Amino acid sequence: MKPQVKKETAKKTGVSFSYAFPAKVEEIIDRTGTRGEAIQVRCKVLEGRDANKILRRNVMGPVRLGDILMLRETEIEARKLTQGRR
């Protein structure tokens, strides 16, 4: 008699994720936004069509050097910060 093997069925929960490309934070530039709520960073794309490309991005929330960001797109870059701060 053969041992019975249970077949597991995957439940569909309706959750779907979009594909994202990993990018490593290389430099933290400065805080931006009207209240300083975003941080502008330079990051290096690790995979995908734009691999090894260095981008400037605005990040919400805490971020440190060496963190990995998951970018949905790698074509658009954030504007440079102006030096007219008081």
Summary of the structure (lengths in Angstrom):
residues: 86
radius of gyration: 20.0
end to end distance: 81.7
largest distance: 81.7
contacts: 163
relative contact order: 0.26
helix: 0%
strand: 36%
